Amino acid sequence: MRHLNRRAIASARRAFARGLTLIELMVGLAIGAMLMATAAPFYGDYVANSRLREAGNALFGEAMYAQSEAIKRNATVRVTVSGANVTTRDLSAAKDMRTIAMPSPTSVAAAATFDIGSDGRPTPFGTAVSVNVVASGTTCSADRRCPGLRVDAGGAVRLCGNYLSGCD
């Protein structure tokens, strides 16, 4: 009986003494480094697409804010998008309500100004609005998805995931 106890104790000590050898550790680190090196380019695209999405959502939020303020104030509200800034202005009071900055390094493809009337639709009647978001120094593609804001003549506001692929 005593002999079995010594065996169990020795087996338990060996289990605690086990670990990784230096070679096993180096192989594991090399595999991890190779996986990270292959994932790095995709991570850059992920970050760029996230910034573009964030800028598109900021633009969408500002258009929705302008629409709700136009209805609430029973007045025409102007949204001016130039470069990386979006300004919302109450035309009846002739004062800016707020200005937001789109996240860097995003901006709009072309400066745009549109008015939303007291009924929540773009003015003049029948006007549709189209604003595309781009990233500075890059081109939009299937991998680099640049969002597009669309306000149709009826007042519906939507954000397209990629204005290059059937946003209109």
DSSP file (Angstrom, degrees, kcal/mol; ACC not computed):
  #  RESIDUE AA STRUCTURE BP1 BP2  ACC     N-H-->O    O-->H-N    N-H-->O    O-->H-N    TCO  KAPPA ALPHA  PHI   PSI    X-CA   Y-CA   Z-CA
    1    1 A M     >        0   0    0      0, 0.0     4,-1.6     0, 0.0     3,-0.2   0.000 360.0 360.0 360.0 -41.9    0.0    0.0    0.0
    2    2 A R  H  >  +     0   0    0      1,-0.2     4,-1.7     2,-0.2     5,-0.1   0.852 360.0  57.3 -64.6 -33.9    2.8    2.3    0.9
    3    3 A H  H  > S+     0   0    0      1,-0.2     4,-1.6     2,-0.2    -1,-0.2   0.868 104.5  51.6 -65.0 -39.0    4.5    1.6   -2.5
    4    4 A L  H  > S+     0   0    0      1,-0.2     4,-2.2     2,-0.2    -1,-0.2   0.854 106.3  54.9 -67.3 -36.0    1.3    2.8   -4.4
    5    5 A N  H  X S+     0   0    0     -4,-1.6     4,-2.4     2,-0.2    -1,-0.2   0.911 106.3  50.3 -64.1 -42.8    1.3    6.0   -2.4
    6    6 A R  H  X S+     0   0    0     -4,-1.7     4,-2.5     1,-0.2    -1,-0.2   0.895 109.9  51.6 -62.9 -39.2    4.8    6.8   -3.4
    7    7 A R  H  X S+     0   0    0     -4,-1.6     4,-2.4     2,-0.2    -2,-0.2   0.928 110.1  47.9 -62.9 -44.4    4.0    6.2   -7.0
    8    8 A A  H  X S+     0   0    0     -4,-2.2     4,-2.2     1,-0.2    -2,-0.2   0.898 112.4  49.4 -63.3 -41.0    1.0    8.5   -6.9
    9    9 A I  H  X S+     0   0    0     -4,-2.4     4,-2.1     2,-0.2    -1,-0.2   0.914 111.7  48.3 -66.1 -43.1    3.0   11.2   -5.3
   10   10 A A  H  X S+     0   0    0     -4,-2.5     4,-2.1     1,-0.2    -2,-0.2   0.892 111.3  50.8 -64.1 -40.1    5.8   10.9   -7.9
   11   11 A S  H  X S+     0   0    0     -4,-2.4     4,-1.9     1,-0.2    -1,-0.2   0.901 110.0  49.9 -64.6 -40.6    3.3   11.0  -10.7
   12   12 A A  H  X S+     0   0    0     -4,-2.2     4,-1.7     2,-0.2    -2,-0.2   0.883 109.1  52.0 -66.0 -38.6    1.7   14.1   -9.2
   13   13 A R  H  X S+     0   0    0     -4,-2.1     4,-1.9     1,-0.2    -1,-0.2   0.902 108.8  50.1 -64.9 -41.0    5.1   15.8   -8.9
   14   14 A R  H  X S+     0   0    0     -4,-2.1     4,-1.0     1,-0.2    -1,-0.2   0.882 107.2  54.7 -65.2 -36.6    5.9   15.1  -12.6
   15   15 A A  H  < S+     0   0    0     -4,-1.9     3,-0.3     1,-0.2    -1,-0.2   0.892 110.7  45.6 -63.8 -38.4    2.6   16.5  -13.6
   16   16 A F  H  < S+     0   0    0     -4,-1.7    -1,-0.2     1,-0.2    -2,-0.2   0.823 110.2  54.5 -72.5 -30.5    3.4   19.8  -11.8
   17   17 A A  H  < S+     0   0    0     -4,-1.9    -1,-0.2    -5,-0.2    -2,-0.2   0.657  86.7 103.4 -78.3 -15.8    6.9   19.9  -13.2
   18   18 A R     <  +     0   0    0     -4,-1.0     2,-0.3    -3,-0.3    -3,-0.0  -0.325  41.9 128.0 -68.5 151.1    5.7   19.6  -16.8
   19   19 A G        -     0   0    0     -2,-0.0     2,-0.4     0, 0.0    -2,-0.0  -0.883  57.8 -50.2-171.8-158.8    5.6   22.8  -18.9
   20   20 A L        -     0   0    0     -2,-0.3     2,-0.1     4,-0.0     0, 0.0  -0.790  44.8-135.2 -99.5 139.4    6.8   24.1  -22.3
   21   21 A T     >  -     0   0    0     -2,-0.4     4,-2.2     1,-0.1     5,-0.2  -0.432  30.2-106.5 -81.4 167.4   10.3   23.7  -23.5
   22   22 A L  H  > S+     0   0    0      1,-0.2     4,-2.3     2,-0.2     5,-0.2   0.877 120.9  52.4 -62.5 -38.5   12.1   26.6  -25.1
   23   23 A I  H  > S+     0   0    0      2,-0.2     4,-2.4     1,-0.2    -1,-0.2   0.925 108.7  49.3 -65.3 -44.9   11.7   25.1  -28.5
   24   24 A E  H  > S+     0   0    0      1,-0.2     4,-2.2     2,-0.2    -2,-0.2   0.907 111.8  49.8 -61.1 -40.9    7.9   24.6  -28.1
   25   25 A L  H  X S+     0   0    0     -4,-2.2     4,-2.2     2,-0.2    -2,-0.2   0.914 110.6  48.9 -63.9 -43.7    7.6   28.2  -27.0
   26   26 A M  H  X S+     0   0    0     -4,-2.3     4,-2.3     2,-0.2    -2,-0.2   0.881 110.5  50.9 -65.8 -38.9    9.6   29.5  -30.0
   27   27 A V  H  X S+     0   0    0     -4,-2.4     4,-2.3     2,-0.2    -1,-0.2   0.921 110.8  49.4 -64.0 -43.2    7.5   27.5  -32.4
   28   28 A G  H  X S+     0   0    0     -4,-2.2     4,-2.2     1,-0.2    -2,-0.2   0.905 111.6  48.1 -62.2 -42.3    4.3   28.8  -30.9
   29   29 A L  H  X S+     0   0    0     -4,-2.2     4,-2.4     2,-0.2    -1,-0.2   0.883 110.3  52.3 -65.8 -38.5    5.6   32.4  -31.1
   30   30 A A  H  X S+     0   0    0     -4,-2.3     4,-2.1     2,-0.2    -2,-0.2   0.910 110.1  47.8 -65.0 -42.0    6.6   32.0  -34.7
   31   31 A I  H  X S+     0   0    0     -4,-2.3     4,-2.2     2,-0.2    -2,-0.2   0.920 112.1  50.0 -64.1 -43.7    3.2   30.6  -35.7
   32   32 A G  H  X S+     0   0    0     -4,-2.2     4,-2.2     1,-0.2    -2,-0.2   0.896 109.7  50.9 -61.2 -40.8    1.5   33.5  -33.9
   33   33 A A  H  X S+     0   0    0     -4,-2.4     4,-2.2     1,-0.2    -1,-0.2   0.894 109.6  50.2 -65.3 -39.6    3.8   36.1  -35.6
   34   34 A M  H  X S+     0   0    0     -4,-2.1     4,-1.8     2,-0.2    -1,-0.2   0.905 110.3  50.0 -65.4 -40.5    2.9   34.6  -39.0
   35   35 A L  H  X S+     0   0    0     -4,-2.2     4,-1.5     1,-0.2    -2,-0.2   0.908 111.8  48.0 -64.1 -41.3   -0.8   34.7  -38.3
   36   36 A M  H  X S+     0   0    0     -4,-2.2     4,-1.5     1,-0.2    -1,-0.2   0.884 108.8  54.1 -66.8 -37.5   -0.5   38.4  -37.2
   37   37 A A  H  < S+     0   0    0     -4,-2.2    -1,-0.2     1,-0.2    -2,-0.2   0.856 110.2  46.7 -66.0 -34.3    1.5   39.3  -40.3
   38   38 A T  H  < S+     0   0    0     -4,-1.8     4,-0.4     1,-0.2    -1,-0.2   0.784 114.1  48.3 -77.1 -26.1   -1.2   37.8  -42.6
   39   39 A A  H  X S+     0   0    0     -4,-1.5     4,-1.8    -5,-0.2     3,-0.3   0.696  89.9  83.1 -86.2 -19.2   -4.0   39.6  -40.7
   40   40 A A  H  X S+     0   0    0     -4,-1.5     4,-1.7     1,-0.2    -1,-0.2   0.881  88.4  49.8 -57.7 -46.1   -2.4   43.0  -40.6
   41   41 A P  H  > S+     0   0    0      0, 0.0     4,-1.5     0, 0.0    -1,-0.2   0.887 111.8  49.6 -62.5 -36.1   -3.5   44.2  -44.1
   42   42 A F  H  > S+     0   0    0     -4,-0.4     4,-2.2    -3,-0.3    -2,-0.2   0.841 106.0  56.6 -70.2 -32.0   -7.1   43.2  -43.4
   43   43 A Y  H  X S+     0   0    0     -4,-1.8     4,-2.4     2,-0.2    -1,-0.2   0.881 103.5  54.1 -65.8 -37.6   -7.1   45.0  -40.1
   44   44 A G  H  X S+     0   0    0     -4,-1.7     4,-2.3     2,-0.2    -2,-0.2   0.914 109.6  47.0 -62.0 -43.3   -6.1   48.2  -42.0
   45   45 A D  H  X S+     0   0    0     -4,-1.5     4,-2.8     2,-0.2     5,-0.2   0.889 110.4  53.9 -63.7 -39.3   -9.1   47.8  -44.3
   46   46 A Y  H  X S+     0   0    0     -4,-2.2     4,-2.1     2,-0.2    -2,-0.2   0.923 110.0  46.1 -61.1 -45.0  -11.3   47.1  -41.3
   47   47 A V  H  X S+     0   0    0     -4,-2.4     4,-2.1     2,-0.2    -2,-0.2   0.918 113.6  48.8 -65.1 -43.8  -10.2   50.4  -39.5
   48   48 A A  H  X S+     0   0    0     -4,-2.3     4,-2.1     1,-0.2    -2,-0.2   0.922 112.5  47.8 -63.4 -44.0  -10.7   52.4  -42.7
   49   49 A N  H  X S+     0   0    0     -4,-2.8     4,-2.5     1,-0.2    -1,-0.2   0.856 109.4  54.3 -65.4 -34.6  -14.2   51.0  -43.3
   50   50 A S  H  X S+     0   0    0     -4,-2.1     4,-2.5    -5,-0.2    -1,-0.2   0.910 108.7  48.0 -64.9 -41.7  -15.1   51.6  -39.7
   51   51 A R  H  X S+     0   0    0     -4,-2.1     4,-2.3     2,-0.2    -2,-0.2   0.900 111.9  49.7 -65.7 -40.0  -14.1   55.3  -40.0
   52   52 A L  H  X S+     0   0    0     -4,-2.1     4,-2.5     2,-0.2    -2,-0.2   0.921 111.8  48.3 -63.8 -43.1  -16.1   55.6  -43.2
   53   53 A R  H  X S+     0   0    0     -4,-2.5     4,-2.6     1,-0.2    -2,-0.2   0.908 110.7  51.6 -62.6 -41.6  -19.1   54.0  -41.6
   54   54 A E  H  X S+     0   0    0     -4,-2.5     4,-2.0     2,-0.2    -2,-0.2   0.905 110.9  47.6 -62.1 -41.9  -18.8   56.3  -38.6
   55   55 A A  H  X S+     0   0    0     -4,-2.3     4,-2.3     2,-0.2    -2,-0.2   0.905 111.8  50.4 -66.1 -41.2  -18.7   59.4  -40.9
   56   56 A G  H  X S+     0   0    0     -4,-2.5     4,-2.6     1,-0.2    -2,-0.2   0.906 110.6  49.1 -62.5 -41.7  -21.7   58.1  -42.8
   57   57 A N  H  X S+     0   0    0     -4,-2.6     4,-2.6     2,-0.2    -1,-0.2   0.860 109.6  52.1 -66.9 -34.9  -23.6   57.6  -39.6
   58   58 A A  H  X S+     0   0    0     -4,-2.0     4,-2.0     2,-0.2    -2,-0.2   0.917 111.9  46.1 -64.9 -42.7  -22.7   61.1  -38.4
   59   59 A L  H  X S+     0   0    0     -4,-2.3     4,-2.1     2,-0.2    -2,-0.2   0.906 113.1  49.5 -65.5 -42.4  -24.0   62.6  -41.7
   60   60 A F  H  X S+     0   0    0     -4,-2.6     4,-2.4     1,-0.2    -2,-0.2   0.921 110.6  50.5 -61.6 -45.3  -27.2   60.5  -41.5
   61   61 A G  H  X S+     0   0    0     -4,-2.6     4,-2.3     1,-0.2    -1,-0.2   0.876 109.6  50.5 -61.7 -38.0  -27.7   61.6  -37.9
   62   62 A E  H  X S+     0   0    0     -4,-2.0     4,-2.5     2,-0.2    -1,-0.2   0.879 109.5  50.3 -69.7 -37.1  -27.3   65.2  -38.9
   63   63 A A  H  X S+     0   0    0     -4,-2.1     4,-2.2     2,-0.2    -2,-0.2   0.902 112.3  47.4 -66.1 -40.0  -29.8   64.9  -41.7
   64   64 A M  H  X S+     0   0    0     -4,-2.4     4,-2.5     2,-0.2    -2,-0.2   0.894 111.6  51.1 -66.8 -38.8  -32.3   63.3  -39.4
   65   65 A Y  H  X S+     0   0    0     -4,-2.3     4,-2.6     2,-0.2    -2,-0.2   0.923 110.5  48.7 -62.1 -45.0  -31.7   66.0  -36.8
   66   66 A A  H  X S+     0   0    0     -4,-2.5     4,-2.3     1,-0.2    -2,-0.2   0.897 111.3  50.4 -63.0 -40.8  -32.3   68.7  -39.5
   67   67 A Q  H  X S+     0   0    0     -4,-2.2     4,-1.9     2,-0.2    -1,-0.2   0.928 112.8  45.1 -64.2 -45.1  -35.5   67.0  -40.6
   68   68 A S  H  X S+     0   0    0     -4,-2.5     4,-2.7     1,-0.2    -2,-0.2   0.887 113.5  50.1 -68.4 -37.1  -36.8   66.8  -37.0
   69   69 A E  H  X S+     0   0    0     -4,-2.6     4,-2.8     2,-0.2     6,-0.2   0.873 108.2  53.7 -67.7 -36.4  -35.8   70.4  -36.2
   70   70 A A  H  X>S+     0   0    0     -4,-2.3     5,-1.5    -5,-0.2     4,-0.9   0.918 113.7  42.1 -63.1 -42.7  -37.5   71.7  -39.4
   71   71 A I  H  <5S+     0   0    0     -4,-1.9     3,-0.2     2,-0.2    -2,-0.2   0.929 116.6  48.1 -69.0 -45.1  -40.8   69.9  -38.4
   72   72 A K  H  <5S+     0   0    0     -4,-2.7    -2,-0.2     1,-0.2    -1,-0.2   0.897 119.3  37.8 -63.8 -42.1  -40.5   71.0  -34.8
   73   73 A R  H  <5S-     0   0    0     -4,-2.8    -1,-0.2     2,-0.2    -2,-0.2   0.576 100.3-132.7 -85.6 -10.8  -39.7   74.7  -35.6
   74   74 A N  T  <5S+     0   0    0     -4,-0.9     2,-0.3     1,-0.2    -3,-0.2   0.928  72.1 105.3  54.7  47.4  -42.1   74.8  -38.6
   75   75 A A  S   <S-     0   0    0     -5,-1.5     2,-0.4    -6,-0.2    -1,-0.2  -0.904  79.9 -87.7-146.3 169.7  -39.3   76.4  -40.5
   76   76 A T        -     0   0    0     -2,-0.3    15,-2.1    -3,-0.1    16,-0.6  -0.722  37.9-161.7 -87.3 132.9  -36.8   75.6  -43.2
   77   77 A V  E     -AB  90 116A   0     39,-2.6    39,-3.0    -2,-0.4     2,-0.4  -0.953   5.1-148.8-117.0 133.3  -33.5   74.2  -42.0
   78   78 A R  E     -AB  89 115A   0     11,-3.0    11,-2.8    -2,-0.4     2,-0.5  -0.857   4.0-160.2-105.1 134.7  -30.4   74.2  -44.2
   79   79 A V  E     -AB  88 114A   0     35,-3.1    35,-2.3    -2,-0.4     2,-0.5  -0.967   8.3-169.1-112.0 123.3  -27.7   71.5  -44.0
   80   80 A T  E     -AB  87 113A   0      7,-2.8     7,-2.8    -2,-0.5     2,-0.6  -0.961   2.7-172.3-116.2 121.4  -24.3   72.4  -45.4
   81   81 A V  E     +AB  86 112A   0     31,-3.6    31,-2.7    -2,-0.5     2,-0.4  -0.953  16.4 157.6-114.8 115.6  -21.7   69.7  -45.9
   82   82 A S  E >   -A   85   0A   0      3,-2.2     3,-2.2    -2,-0.6     2,-0.3  -0.978  61.8 -39.8-142.0 127.4  -18.3   70.9  -46.9
   83   83 A G  T 3  S-     0   0    0     -2,-0.4    25,-1.4     1,-0.3    27,-0.1  -0.432 123.7 -23.3  60.9-119.4  -15.0   69.1  -46.4
   84   84 A A  T 3  S+     0   0    0     -2,-0.3    18,-3.5    23,-0.2     2,-0.4   0.181 119.4  89.1-110.4  15.7  -15.2   67.4  -43.1
   85   85 A N  E <   -AC  82 101A   0     -3,-2.2    -3,-2.2    16,-0.2     2,-0.5  -0.909  51.8-164.4-118.5 143.9  -17.8   69.7  -41.4
   86   86 A V  E     -AC  81 100A   0     14,-2.7    14,-2.7    -2,-0.4     2,-0.4  -0.989  11.8-170.0-124.8 121.0  -21.6   69.5  -41.4
   87   87 A T  E     -AC  80  99A   0     -7,-2.8    -7,-2.8    -2,-0.5     2,-0.5  -0.937   8.7-159.3-116.3 132.7  -23.5   72.6  -40.3
   88   88 A T  E     -AC  79  98A   0     10,-2.8     9,-3.0    -2,-0.4    10,-1.4  -0.946  16.8-174.9-110.4 128.8  -27.2   72.8  -39.6
   89   89 A R  E     -AC  78  96A   0    -11,-2.8   -11,-3.0    -2,-0.5     2,-0.7  -0.980  26.7-136.2-131.6 133.8  -28.8   76.3  -39.8
   90   90 A D  E  >> -AC  77  95A   0      5,-2.4     5,-1.5    -2,-0.4     4,-0.9  -0.799  18.0-163.9 -84.1 113.1  -32.2   77.6  -39.0
   91   91 A L  T  45S+     0   0    0    -15,-2.1    -1,-0.2    -2,-0.7   -14,-0.1   0.828  84.3  55.7 -72.3 -31.4  -33.0   79.9  -42.0
   92   92 A S  T  45S+     0   0    0    -16,-0.6    -1,-0.2     1,-0.2   -15,-0.1   0.883 118.4  33.4 -70.0 -36.1  -35.9   81.7  -40.3
   93   93 A A  T  45S-     0   0    0      2,-0.2    -1,-0.2    -3,-0.0    -2,-0.2   0.537 102.6-135.6 -92.5  -8.2  -33.8   82.7  -37.3
   94   94 A A  T  <5 +     0   0    0     -4,-0.9     2,-0.3     1,-0.2    -3,-0.2   0.898  63.3 116.6  52.9  47.4  -30.6   83.0  -39.5
   95   95 A K  E   < -C   90   0A   0     -5,-1.5    -5,-2.4     0, 0.0     2,-0.3  -0.998  69.7-109.3-143.7 148.6  -28.4   81.2  -37.0
   96   96 A D  E     -C   89   0A   0     -2,-0.3    -7,-0.3    -7,-0.2     3,-0.1  -0.559  19.9-165.5 -73.6 133.8  -26.4   78.0  -36.9
   97   97 A M  E     -     0   0A   0     -9,-3.0     2,-0.3     1,-0.4    -8,-0.2   0.889  66.8 -29.6 -85.1 -44.8  -27.9   75.4  -34.7
   98   98 A R  E     -C   88   0A   0    -10,-1.4   -10,-2.8     2,-0.0     2,-0.4  -0.974  47.1-146.3-167.2 158.5  -24.8   73.2  -34.6
   99   99 A T  E     -C   87   0A   0     -2,-0.3     2,-0.3   -12,-0.2   -12,-0.2  -0.999  17.4-169.5-130.0 131.2  -21.7   72.1  -36.5
  100  100 A I  E     -C   86   0A   0    -14,-2.7   -14,-2.7    -2,-0.4     2,-0.5  -0.891  16.1-135.1-119.1 153.0  -20.2   68.7  -36.3
  101  101 A A  E     -C   85   0A   0     -2,-0.3   -16,-0.2   -16,-0.2     3,-0.1  -0.907  20.1-130.0-105.7 131.8  -16.9   67.4  -37.6
  102  102 A M        -     0   0    0    -18,-3.5   -47,-0.1    -2,-0.5     4,-0.0  -0.487  42.5 -85.9 -74.9 151.2  -16.8   64.1  -39.4
  103  103 A P    >   -     0   0    0      0, 0.0     3,-2.2     0, 0.0    -1,-0.1  -0.273  63.9 -76.4 -62.3 142.0  -14.1   61.7  -38.2
  104  104 A S  T 3  S+     0   0    0      1,-0.3     3,-0.1    -3,-0.1    31,-0.0  -0.521 111.8  23.1 -73.7 143.0  -10.6   62.1  -39.7
  105  105 A P  T 3  S+     0   0    0      0, 0.0    31,-3.1     0, 0.0    -1,-0.3  -0.631 104.0  95.0-101.2  42.7   -9.6   61.3  -42.4
  106  106 A T  E <   +E  135   0B   0     -3,-2.2     2,-0.3    29,-0.2    29,-0.2  -0.611  38.2 152.4 -97.5 156.7  -13.0   61.3  -44.0
  107  107 A S  E     -E  134   0B   0     27,-2.4    27,-3.0    -2,-0.2     2,-0.3  -0.888  46.0 -78.4-158.3-174.1  -14.8   64.0  -45.9
  108  108 A V  E     -E  133   0B   0    -25,-1.4    25,-0.2    -2,-0.3   -25,-0.2  -0.730  30.3-127.7 -98.8 151.8  -17.5   64.3  -48.6
  109  109 A A  S    S+     0   0    0     23,-2.8     2,-0.3    -2,-0.3    -1,-0.1   0.888  94.3   5.0 -64.0 -39.8  -16.8   63.8  -52.3
  110  110 A A  S    S-     0   0    0     22,-0.4    -1,-0.2   -27,-0.1    22,-0.2  -0.995  88.8 -98.7-145.4 142.2  -18.3   67.2  -53.2
  111  111 A A        -     0   0    0     -2,-0.3     2,-0.4    -3,-0.1   -29,-0.2  -0.297  46.0-171.4 -59.3 143.4  -19.7   70.0  -51.1
  112  112 A A  E     -B   81   0A   0    -31,-2.7   -31,-3.6     2,-0.0     2,-0.4  -0.995  18.1-171.8-142.2 145.4  -23.4   69.9  -50.8
  113  113 A T  E     +B   80   0A   0     -2,-0.4     2,-0.3   -33,-0.2   -33,-0.2  -0.997  14.1 169.4-135.0 131.0  -26.1   72.2  -49.4
  114  114 A F  E     -B   79   0A   0    -35,-2.3   -35,-3.1    -2,-0.4     2,-0.4  -0.998  22.3-139.9-143.7 149.6  -29.8   71.2  -49.1
  115  115 A D  E     -BD  78 123A   0      8,-0.7     8,-2.1    -2,-0.3     2,-0.5  -0.848   6.5-156.0-108.6 141.5  -32.8   72.6  -47.4
  116  116 A I  E     -BD  77 122A   0    -39,-3.0   -39,-2.6    -2,-0.4   -41,-0.1  -0.979  19.2-142.3-117.7 123.0  -35.5   70.7  -45.5
  117  117 A G    >   -     0   0    0      4,-2.9     3,-2.2    -2,-0.5   -42,-0.1  -0.112  32.5 -90.8 -79.0 177.4  -38.9   72.4  -45.3
  118  118 A S  T 3  S+     0   0    0      1,-0.3   -44,-0.2   -44,-0.2    -1,-0.1   0.641 124.6  60.8 -65.9 -14.2  -41.3   72.5  -42.4
  119  119 A D  T 3  S-     0   0    0      2,-0.2    -1,-0.3   -45,-0.1   -48,-0.1   0.426 118.4-109.0 -91.5   1.6  -43.0   69.4  -43.8
  120  120 A G  S <  S+     0   0    0     -3,-2.2    -2,-0.1     1,-0.3   -53,-0.1   0.545  83.4 112.4  86.4   7.9  -39.8   67.3  -43.5
  121  121 A R  S    S-     0   0    0      1,-0.1    -4,-2.9   -54,-0.1    -1,-0.3  -0.812  76.2 -93.7-112.4 154.4  -39.1   67.1  -47.2
  122  122 A P  E     -D  116   0A   0      0, 0.0     5,-0.4     0, 0.0     4,-0.3  -0.349  54.9-102.8 -61.9 143.6  -36.3   68.7  -49.2
  123  123 A T  E    S+D  115   0A   0     -8,-2.1    -8,-0.7     2,-0.1     2,-0.2  -0.901  96.7  49.1-115.8 149.5  -37.2   72.0  -50.8
  124  124 A P  S >  S-     0   0    0      0, 0.0     3,-1.6     0, 0.0    -9,-0.1   0.602 108.4 -96.0 -65.3 162.2  -37.9   73.0  -53.4
  125  125 A F  T 3  S+     0   0    0      1,-0.3    -2,-0.1    -2,-0.2     3,-0.1  -0.160 108.6  25.2 -53.9 136.5  -40.5   70.4  -53.9
  126  126 A G  T 3  S+     0   0    0     27,-0.4     2,-0.3    -4,-0.3    -1,-0.3   0.458  86.5 138.3  89.4   2.0  -39.3   67.3  -55.8
  127  127 A T    <   -     0   0    0     -3,-1.6     2,-0.4    -5,-0.4    -1,-0.3  -0.634  35.5-161.4 -82.5 135.6  -35.7   67.8  -55.0
  128  128 A A        -     0   0    0     -2,-0.3     2,-0.4    -3,-0.1    24,-0.2  -0.911   8.5-144.4-113.3 147.2  -33.6   64.7  -54.1
  129  129 A V  E     -F  151   0C   0     22,-3.2    22,-2.1    -2,-0.4     2,-0.4  -0.894  15.2-177.4-117.1 140.5  -30.3   64.9  -52.2
  130  130 A S  E     +F  150   0C   0     -2,-0.4     2,-0.4    20,-0.2    20,-0.2  -0.970   5.3 171.6-139.3 120.5  -27.2   62.8  -52.7
  131  131 A V  E     -F  149   0C   0     18,-2.3    18,-3.5    -2,-0.4     2,-0.4  -0.995  14.4-158.1-131.9 125.8  -24.0   63.1  -50.6
  132  132 A N  E     -F  148   0C   0     -2,-0.4   -23,-2.8    16,-0.2     2,-0.4  -0.865   7.6-143.9-108.4 137.6  -21.2   60.6  -50.8
  133  133 A V  E     +E  108   0B   0     14,-2.7     2,-0.3    -2,-0.4   -25,-0.2  -0.811  22.9 178.4 -98.9 136.5  -18.5   60.1  -48.0
  134  134 A V  E     -E  107   0B   0    -27,-3.0   -27,-2.4    -2,-0.4     2,-0.4  -0.882  27.5-119.5-131.8 164.2  -14.9   59.3  -49.0
  135  135 A A  E >   -E  106   0B   0     -2,-0.3     3,-1.6   -29,-0.2   -29,-0.2  -0.889  38.1-106.7-104.5 137.1  -11.7   58.7  -47.2
  136  136 A S  T 3  S+     0   0    0    -31,-3.1     3,-0.1    -2,-0.4   -30,-0.0  -0.379  99.9  10.0 -63.8 133.2   -8.8   61.1  -47.9
  137  137 A G  T 3  S+     0   0    0      1,-0.2     2,-0.3    -2,-0.1    -1,-0.2   0.486 113.9  83.8  80.6   3.2   -6.0   59.6  -50.0
  138  138 A T    <   -     0   0    0     -3,-1.6     2,-0.4     6,-0.0    -1,-0.2  -0.888  68.7-127.2-132.5 164.8   -7.9   56.4  -51.0
  139  139 A T        -     0   0    0     -2,-0.3     2,-0.2    -3,-0.1     5,-0.1  -0.865  28.7-111.2-111.5 149.1  -10.4   55.4  -53.6
  140  140 A C        +     0   0    0     -2,-0.4     2,-0.2     3,-0.1     5,-0.2  -0.527  50.5 145.4 -77.8 143.5  -13.7   53.7  -53.0
  141  141 A S        -     0   0    0      3,-2.4     5,-0.2    -2,-0.2    23,-0.1  -0.838  66.4 -72.6-156.2-169.8  -14.1   50.1  -54.1
  142  142 A A  S    S+     0   0    0     -2,-0.2     3,-0.2     1,-0.2    -2,-0.0   0.827 135.0  40.7 -67.2 -30.3  -15.7   46.8  -53.1
  143  143 A D  S    S+     0   0    0      1,-0.2     2,-0.9     2,-0.0    -1,-0.2   0.843 115.1  51.5 -84.9 -36.0  -13.1   46.5  -50.3
  144  144 A R  S    S-     0   0    0     -5,-0.1    -3,-2.4   -96,-0.0     2,-0.8  -0.835  82.8-160.8-103.5  94.7  -13.2   50.2  -49.3
  145  145 A R        -     0   0    0     -2,-0.9    -3,-0.1    -5,-0.2    17,-0.1  -0.678   5.6-166.8 -89.5 108.8  -16.9   50.8  -48.8
  146  146 A C        -     0   0    0     -2,-0.8    17,-2.8    -5,-0.2    18,-0.3  -0.829  17.9-134.7 -94.6 120.6  -17.8   54.5  -48.9
  147  147 A P        -     0   0    0      0, 0.0   -14,-2.7     0, 0.0     2,-0.4  -0.286  12.9-150.6 -74.4 160.1  -21.3   55.2  -47.7
  148  148 A G  E     -FG 132 160C   0     12,-1.5    12,-3.1   -16,-0.2     2,-0.4  -0.999   6.3-141.0-133.2 132.9  -23.8   57.6  -49.4
  149  149 A L  E     -FG 131 159C   0    -18,-3.5   -18,-2.3    -2,-0.4     2,-0.4  -0.782  20.7-171.9 -91.2 133.3  -26.5   59.6  -47.8
  150  150 A R  E     -FG 130 158C   0      8,-2.7     8,-2.6    -2,-0.4     2,-0.5  -0.994  13.5-178.6-129.3 127.1  -29.8   59.8  -49.8
  151  151 A V  E     -FG 129 157C   0    -22,-2.1   -22,-3.2    -2,-0.4     6,-0.2  -0.972  22.0-152.5-119.9 112.2  -32.8   62.0  -49.1
  152  152 A D    >   -     0   0    0      4,-2.1     3,-2.2    -2,-0.5   -25,-0.1  -0.299  31.5 -97.2 -84.1 172.0  -35.5   61.4  -51.6
  153  153 A A  T 3  S+     0   0    0      1,-0.3   -27,-0.4   -27,-0.2   -26,-0.2   0.754 122.6  57.8 -60.7 -25.6  -38.1   63.9  -52.7
  154  154 A G  T 3  S-     0   0    0    -33,-0.1    -1,-0.3   -28,-0.1   -26,-0.1   0.550 121.1-104.1 -82.9  -6.8  -40.6   62.4  -50.2
  155  155 A G    <   +     0   0    0     -3,-2.2     2,-0.3     1,-0.3    -2,-0.1   0.413  69.3 147.0 102.1  -1.6  -38.4   63.1  -47.3
  156  156 A A        -     0   0    0     -5,-0.0    -4,-2.1     1,-0.0     2,-0.5  -0.540  32.8-156.5 -71.2 129.8  -37.1   59.5  -46.6
  157  157 A V  E     +G  151   0C   0     -2,-0.3     2,-0.3    -6,-0.2    -6,-0.2  -0.923  20.4 164.4-110.0 128.6  -33.5   59.6  -45.4
  158  158 A R  E     -G  150   0C   0     -8,-2.6    -8,-2.7    -2,-0.5     2,-0.5  -0.982  30.1-140.0-143.6 156.0  -31.3   56.6  -45.8
  159  159 A L  E     -G  149   0C   0     -2,-0.3     2,-0.3   -10,-0.2   -10,-0.2  -0.971  18.3-148.8-117.7 120.1  -27.7   55.7  -45.7
  160  160 A C  E     -G  148   0C   0    -12,-3.1   -12,-1.5    -2,-0.5     3,-0.3  -0.673  13.4-135.0 -88.0 142.6  -26.3   53.3  -48.3
  161  161 A G  S    S+     0   0    0     -2,-0.3     2,-0.3     1,-0.3    -1,-0.1   0.850  93.1   8.3 -65.1 -36.8  -23.4   51.0  -47.3
  162  162 A N    >   -     0   0    0      3,-0.2     3,-1.6   -15,-0.1    -1,-0.3  -0.887  62.3-156.2-148.7 112.7  -21.4   51.7  -50.5
  163  163 A Y  T 3> S+     0   0    0    -17,-2.8     4,-0.6    -2,-0.3     3,-0.3   0.655  91.9  66.1 -68.1 -12.6  -22.5   54.3  -53.0
  164  164 A L  T 34 S+     0   0    0    -18,-0.3     2,-0.6     1,-0.2    -1,-0.3   0.716  95.0  60.3 -77.8 -19.8  -20.7   52.5  -55.8
  165  165 A S  T <4 S-     0   0    0     -3,-1.6    -1,-0.2     1,-0.1    -3,-0.2  -0.630 130.0 -56.0-115.4  75.4  -23.0   49.5  -55.7
  166  166 A G  T  4 S+     0   0    0     -2,-0.6    -2,-0.1    -3,-0.3    -3,-0.1   0.902  75.7 149.6  67.8  47.5  -26.5   50.6  -56.4
  167  167 A C     <        0   0    0     -4,-0.6    -4,-0.1     1,-0.2    -3,-0.1   0.808 360.0 360.0 -79.4 -30.7  -27.2   53.3  -53.8
  168  168 A D              0   0    0     -5,-0.2    -1,-0.2   -38,-0.0    -2,-0.1   0.488 360.0 360.0 -79.0 360.0  -29.6   55.3  -55.9
